[in-house]
Amino acid sequence: MSRTTVLSVSDAAVADLRARLRATRWPTPWPIQGWEAGTDTATLRRLVAHWADGYDWRVQEARINELPSHVADLDGTPLHYLRFEGEIPEALPLLMTNGWPSSFLELVGVAERLASPSRYGGAAADAFTVIVPSLPGFPLSPQRPELSAEVQTHDLWHRLMRDELGFVRYAAHGGDLGAGVTSRLAEAHPEELVGIHLLAVAPPAAFDEDELTSEERDHLAEVAEWQRSEGAYQRQQSTRPLTLAHGLADSPVGLLSWMLEKYRAWSDCGGDVSSRFDDDFLLTQASLYWFTETISTSFRPYYEYAQGLTTRVARVDVPTAVAVFPADLTHPPRAWVERTYRLERYTRMPRGGHFAAHEEPALLAQDITEFLRDRRR
């Protein structure tokens, strides 16, 4: 299967980005320093200066084009995906889906570990053939042409795996938005899914508050506090996404600021975003959104869910594993997960956050491998 060159950004587009960065009109300073009221200006200025005059997009573009990219045509819907071949012929197919504000790049490191475990001290018998599709409207996959409940991302995923790639049975993993897609995939196609691994879970469709455990009550309080202190972005992207999109599509600094705050707040970085993500990684993620003009369309899953266009998860009877990372957004207890899922593995990780595939690829790969080891047959 031949690879596809997926990126070829013109010199004019690169020059335009640099010109915009250099011409940034910065906001009037407040008598506040640091991250208390949003993205830290000093950190953002440093990254913008590097983006304009030190960062080499051509190097990153070449690295992306070296990845095993392919494009499927699903009845006129182009879908970009990466395919990492397992190092053994009978490798179990594994579908992996990222969340927001990320891209397929976040999953490359863990996908390489899972496809070729012997290169990382593991056993070749544990290899997976890993498929990493790009969500519609995210970098490299165009948005769907209509707002409609008729075409669901999880159904596109199943068509990719079964009809395009010919996999009869496979496993799936997802975090954030990808966890929702993975949950709906397992609910809709239980016969084909041997197991799913999640970093976030859907809440139960209904529950009696009087029957909740103390851990579940604490979890709901944690979710409510997160919504109060961190959930403004979600509310905006769910209700008035285009108001925000006009600014971020026109300003690379605005786009980077919107994303950067999340990489710091949601990762296990102890307040120092550079301790988990180097500058080039952050700027490459932002550049992907910028050059593919997808920051606006990446908001669509939030809006579509709020509008009732996305299938709600009721009950998942496929064997499920959940990994809870300490710096992730919330930490659902086992009892809460069991209300919706057939939970067979529950792991509280020692470190890592929302971007676990990039922050802790070894921990994540190990948990996925151990969960699926006995399900390969």
C-alpha positions as CSV (number, residue, x, y, z in Angstrom):
1,M,0.0,0.0,0.0
2,S,1.6,3.2,-1.1
3,R,1.9,6.3,1.1
4,T,0.4,9.6,0.2
5,T,2.1,13.1,0.3
6,V,-0.5,15.0,2.3
7,L,1.1,18.4,2.8
8,S,2.5,20.9,0.4
9,V,2.2,24.4,1.8
10,S,3.2,27.2,-0.6
11,D,6.0,29.6,0.1
12,A,3.5,32.4,-0.1
13,A,1.4,30.8,2.7
14,V,4.5,30.4,4.9
15,A,5.5,34.0,4.2
16,D,2.0,35.2,5.0
17,L,2.0,33.4,8.3
18,R,5.3,35.0,9.3
19,A,4.1,38.4,8.2
20,R,1.0,38.1,10.3
21,L,3.0,37.0,13.3
22,R,5.4,39.9,13.1
23,A,2.5,42.4,12.7
24,T,0.7,41.1,15.8
25,R,-1.2,43.8,17.7
26,W,-0.9,42.7,21.3
27,P,-3.6,43.5,23.8
28,T,-3.1,46.3,26.4
29,P,-1.4,44.7,29.4
30,W,-3.3,44.0,32.6
31,P,-1.9,44.3,36.1
32,I,-1.8,40.5,36.2
33,Q,1.2,38.2,35.4
34,G,1.2,34.5,34.6
35,W,-1.7,32.3,33.7
36,E,-4.3,33.4,36.3
37,A,-6.6,35.1,33.7
38,G,-5.7,33.1,30.6
39,T,-2.7,32.5,28.4
40,D,0.5,34.0,29.8
41,T,1.6,36.8,27.5
42,A,5.3,36.3,28.1
43,T,5.1,32.6,27.1
44,L,3.0,33.4,24.1
45,R,5.3,36.2,23.0
46,R,8.3,33.9,23.2
47,L,6.6,31.2,21.1
48,V,5.3,33.7,18.6
49,A,8.8,35.1,18.1
50,H,10.1,31.6,17.5
51,W,7.2,30.8,15.1
52,A,8.0,33.9,13.1
53,D,11.8,33.7,12.9
54,G,13.2,30.4,14.2
55,Y,10.7,27.7,13.6
56,D,11.3,25.7,10.4
57,W,8.0,24.6,9.0
58,R,9.6,22.8,6.1
59,V,11.4,20.4,8.4
60,Q,8.1,19.6,10.1
61,E,6.2,19.3,6.8
62,A,8.8,16.8,5.6
63,R,8.5,14.7,8.7
64,I,4.7,14.7,8.4
65,N,5.0,13.6,4.8
66,E,7.2,10.7,5.8
67,L,4.5,9.3,8.0
68,P,2.5,6.4,6.6
69,S,-0.4,8.5,5.3
70,H,-3.3,7.4,3.1
71,V,-6.6,8.8,2.0
72,A,-9.8,6.8,1.7
73,D,-12.8,7.9,-0.4
74,L,-16.0,6.9,1.4
75,D,-18.7,7.8,-1.1
76,G,-17.1,11.1,-1.9
77,T,-16.0,11.8,1.7
78,P,-12.1,12.0,1.8
79,L,-10.7,10.6,5.0
80,H,-7.0,10.9,5.9
81,Y,-5.5,8.2,8.1
82,L,-2.1,6.8,9.2
83,R,-1.4,3.1,9.0
84,F,1.4,1.6,11.1
85,E,1.9,-2.0,10.1
86,G,2.3,-4.5,12.9
87,E,5.7,-6.2,13.0
88,I,4.0,-9.6,12.8
89,P,1.5,-10.8,10.1
90,E,-1.3,-11.6,12.6
91,A,-1.1,-8.3,14.4
92,L,-4.5,-7.2,15.8
93,P,-5.9,-4.1,14.1
94,L,-6.2,-1.1,16.5
95,L,-8.1,2.1,15.6
96,M,-7.0,5.1,17.6
97,T,-8.8,8.5,17.8
98,N,-7.5,11.8,19.2
99,G,-9.4,14.7,20.8
100,W,-9.3,18.4,20.7
101,P,-7.2,20.6,20.4
102,S,-5.0,18.0,18.9
103,S,-4.4,16.0,15.7
104,F,-3.1,12.7,14.4
105,L,0.4,13.9,15.4
106,E,-0.4,13.3,19.1
107,L,-0.8,9.6,18.5
108,V,2.3,8.9,16.4
109,G,4.6,8.0,19.2
110,V,2.3,5.6,20.9
111,A,1.2,4.1,17.6
112,E,4.9,3.3,16.7
113,R,5.3,1.6,20.1
114,L,2.2,-0.5,19.6
115,A,3.1,-1.5,16.0
116,S,6.7,-2.4,16.7
117,P,6.9,-3.3,20.5
118,S,10.2,-5.2,20.1
119,R,11.9,-1.9,19.3
120,Y,10.9,-0.6,22.8
121,G,11.7,-3.7,24.8
122,G,8.4,-5.5,24.3
123,A,7.3,-8.7,22.7
124,A,6.7,-8.8,18.9
125,A,3.7,-11.1,19.6
126,D,2.0,-8.0,21.2
127,A,2.1,-6.0,17.9
128,F,-0.9,-4.1,16.5
129,T,-1.6,-2.8,13.1
130,V,-2.5,0.7,14.1
131,I,-4.9,2.9,12.2
132,V,-5.0,6.6,13.1
133,P,-7.7,8.5,11.1
134,S,-8.0,12.3,11.2
135,L,-11.4,13.4,12.5
136,P,-13.5,15.2,9.9
137,G,-12.9,18.9,10.0
138,F,-9.5,18.4,11.7
139,P,-6.1,18.8,9.9
140,L,-6.0,16.7,6.7
141,S,-9.6,15.5,6.7
142,P,-12.1,17.9,5.3
143,Q,-15.3,18.6,7.2
144,R,-18.5,16.8,6.1
145,P,-20.5,18.9,3.6
146,E,-23.7,19.0,5.7
147,L,-24.8,19.4,9.3
148,S,-26.8,16.1,9.6
149,A,-27.4,13.3,12.0
150,E,-27.4,10.8,9.1
151,V,-23.6,10.5,8.9
152,Q,-21.8,9.8,12.2
153,T,-18.0,9.8,12.6
154,H,-18.1,6.3,14.3
155,D,-19.9,4.9,11.2
156,L,-17.2,6.4,9.0
157,W,-14.6,4.7,11.2
158,H,-16.3,1.4,10.9
159,R,-16.6,1.7,7.1
160,L,-12.9,2.6,6.9
161,M,-11.9,-0.5,9.0
162,R,-14.2,-3.0,7.4
163,D,-14.9,-1.9,3.9
164,E,-11.8,0.0,3.0
165,L,-9.1,-1.9,5.0
166,G,-10.9,-5.3,5.2
167,F,-10.6,-5.9,8.9
168,V,-13.2,-8.4,10.2
169,R,-12.6,-7.7,13.9
170,Y,-10.5,-5.0,15.5
171,A,-10.0,-3.0,18.8
172,A,-10.3,0.7,19.3
173,H,-8.9,3.4,21.6
174,G,-9.9,7.0,22.2
175,G,-9.5,10.0,24.5
176,D,-11.5,13.2,24.8
177,L,-13.7,13.5,21.6
178,G,-12.1,10.3,20.4
179,A,-13.4,8.5,23.5
180,G,-17.0,9.5,22.5
181,V,-16.4,8.3,18.9
182,T,-15.0,5.0,20.2
183,S,-17.8,4.5,22.7
184,R,-20.4,5.0,19.9
185,L,-18.5,2.8,17.6
186,A,-18.6,-0.1,20.1
187,E,-22.2,0.4,20.9
188,A,-23.2,0.4,17.2
189,H,-20.9,-2.4,16.0
190,P,-20.4,-4.8,19.0
191,E,-19.8,-7.9,16.9
192,E,-16.7,-6.4,15.2
193,L,-15.1,-4.8,18.3
194,V,-13.0,-7.1,20.4
195,G,-12.4,-4.4,23.0
196,I,-12.2,-0.7,23.5
197,H,-9.7,1.3,25.6
198,L,-10.8,4.8,26.8
199,L,-9.3,7.9,28.6
200,A,-12.8,9.4,29.1
201,V,-16.3,7.9,29.4
202,A,-19.8,8.8,28.6
203,P,-22.1,9.5,31.6
204,P,-24.9,7.0,32.3
205,A,-28.1,7.8,30.3
206,A,-30.0,7.8,33.6
207,F,-29.3,7.2,37.3
208,D,-30.8,7.5,40.7
209,E,-28.9,10.1,42.8
210,D,-29.9,8.2,46.0
211,E,-28.0,5.2,44.7
212,L,-24.7,6.9,44.0
213,T,-21.6,5.9,45.9
214,S,-19.6,8.6,47.8
215,E,-16.9,8.3,45.1
216,E,-19.5,9.0,42.4
217,R,-20.8,12.0,44.3
218,D,-17.3,13.3,44.5
219,H,-16.9,12.8,40.8
220,L,-20.0,14.8,39.9
221,A,-18.8,17.6,42.2
222,E,-15.4,17.5,40.4
223,V,-17.2,17.7,37.0
224,A,-19.3,20.6,38.2
225,E,-16.2,22.5,39.4
226,W,-14.4,21.8,36.2
227,Q,-17.3,23.2,34.2
228,R,-17.3,26.3,36.3
229,S,-13.5,27.0,36.2
230,E,-12.4,25.3,32.9
231,G,-15.5,24.7,30.8
232,A,-15.9,28.1,29.1
233,Y,-14.2,27.0,25.9
234,Q,-16.6,24.1,25.6
235,R,-19.6,26.3,26.2
236,Q,-18.4,28.7,23.5
237,Q,-17.6,26.0,21.0
238,S,-21.0,24.3,21.6
239,T,-23.2,27.4,21.4
240,R,-21.5,30.2,19.4
241,P,-18.5,28.6,17.6
242,L,-18.5,30.8,14.5
243,T,-18.2,34.0,16.6
244,L,-14.9,32.6,17.9
245,A,-13.9,31.1,14.6
246,H,-13.7,34.4,12.7
247,G,-11.0,35.7,15.1
248,L,-8.9,32.5,15.2
249,A,-9.1,31.8,11.5
250,D,-7.6,35.3,10.9
251,S,-5.1,35.5,13.7
252,P,-2.4,32.8,14.1
253,V,-1.5,34.3,17.5
254,G,-5.2,34.1,18.6
255,L,-5.2,30.4,17.4
256,L,-2.0,29.6,19.3
257,S,-3.2,31.3,22.4
258,W,-6.5,29.4,22.4
259,M,-4.7,26.1,22.1
260,L,-1.7,26.8,24.3
261,E,-3.8,27.5,27.4
262,K,-5.3,24.0,27.1
263,Y,-1.9,22.3,26.6
264,R,-0.8,23.8,29.9
265,A,-4.0,23.5,31.9
266,W,-4.8,19.9,30.9
267,S,-1.3,18.3,31.0
268,D,0.8,17.0,33.9
269,C,3.3,19.9,33.4
270,G,3.2,21.4,36.9
271,G,2.5,24.8,35.4
272,D,5.4,24.7,33.0
273,V,4.0,23.7,29.6
274,S,7.6,23.3,28.2
275,S,8.2,20.4,30.6
276,R,5.8,18.3,28.6
277,F,5.7,19.8,25.1
278,D,8.7,21.3,23.2
279,D,8.2,24.4,21.3
280,D,8.3,22.7,17.9
281,F,5.5,20.3,18.8
282,L,3.2,23.1,20.0
283,L,3.9,25.2,16.9
284,T,3.5,22.3,14.5
285,Q,0.1,21.5,16.0
286,A,-0.9,25.2,15.6
287,S,0.6,25.3,12.1
288,L,-1.4,22.3,11.0
289,Y,-4.6,24.0,12.0
290,W,-3.5,27.2,10.4
291,F,-2.3,25.9,7.0
292,T,-5.3,23.5,6.7
293,E,-7.7,26.2,7.8
294,T,-9.4,23.8,10.2
295,I,-9.7,25.6,13.6
296,S,-13.2,26.6,12.7
297,T,-14.3,23.1,11.6
298,S,-12.7,21.4,14.6
299,F,-15.4,23.1,16.7
300,R,-18.2,21.2,14.9
301,P,-18.3,18.1,17.1
302,Y,-19.1,20.4,20.1
303,Y,-21.9,22.2,18.2
304,E,-23.3,19.1,16.7
305,Y,-23.5,17.3,20.0
306,A,-25.2,20.3,21.6
307,Q,-27.7,20.4,18.7
308,G,-28.6,16.8,19.2
309,L,-27.0,15.6,15.9
310,T,-24.6,13.2,17.6
311,T,-25.8,9.8,18.9
312,R,-25.9,9.6,22.7
313,V,-24.2,6.6,24.3
314,A,-26.7,4.4,26.2
315,R,-24.9,1.1,26.9
316,V,-21.6,-0.4,25.7
317,D,-21.4,-4.1,26.1
318,V,-18.0,-4.5,24.4
319,P,-15.2,-5.3,26.9
320,T,-13.9,-2.0,28.0
321,A,-10.7,-0.7,29.7
322,V,-10.4,2.8,31.2
323,A,-7.1,4.5,32.1
324,V,-7.4,7.5,34.4
325,F,-4.5,9.9,34.3
326,P,-4.1,12.2,37.3
327,A,-3.9,15.5,35.4
328,D,-6.7,14.8,33.1
329,L,-9.9,16.8,33.2
330,T,-11.9,14.5,35.4
331,H,-11.4,11.2,37.1
332,P,-14.5,8.9,36.8
333,P,-14.5,6.2,39.5
334,R,-15.0,2.5,38.6
335,A,-18.6,2.4,39.8
336,W,-19.5,5.4,37.5
337,V,-17.9,3.7,34.5
338,E,-19.7,0.4,35.2
339,R,-23.1,2.1,34.9
340,T,-22.5,2.5,31.1
341,Y,-19.7,0.1,30.1
342,R,-18.8,-3.5,30.4
343,L,-15.7,-2.6,32.4
344,E,-13.0,-5.2,32.5
345,R,-9.9,-3.2,33.3
346,Y,-9.6,0.1,35.3
347,T,-6.2,1.7,35.8
348,R,-5.2,4.8,37.8
349,M,-2.0,6.0,36.2
350,P,0.9,7.4,38.3
351,R,1.4,10.5,36.1
352,G,0.2,12.1,32.9
353,G,-2.7,14.2,31.7
354,H,-5.2,14.8,29.0
355,F,-2.6,14.4,26.2
356,A,-1.5,11.0,27.5
357,A,-0.5,9.6,24.1
358,H,2.2,12.3,23.9
359,E,2.9,12.8,27.6
360,E,3.2,9.1,28.6
361,P,3.3,6.9,25.5
362,A,5.0,4.0,27.3
363,L,2.4,3.9,30.1
364,L,-0.5,4.2,27.6
365,A,0.9,1.5,25.2
366,Q,1.5,-0.9,28.1
367,D,-2.1,-0.5,29.4
368,I,-3.6,-1.0,25.9
369,T,-1.3,-4.0,25.3
370,E,-2.1,-5.8,28.6
371,F,-5.8,-5.2,28.2
372,L,-6.0,-6.6,24.6
373,R,-3.4,-9.4,25.0
374,D,-6.0,-12.1,25.7
375,R,-8.5,-10.8,23.2
376,R,-6.4,-11.3,20.1
377,R,-8.1,-14.6,19.2
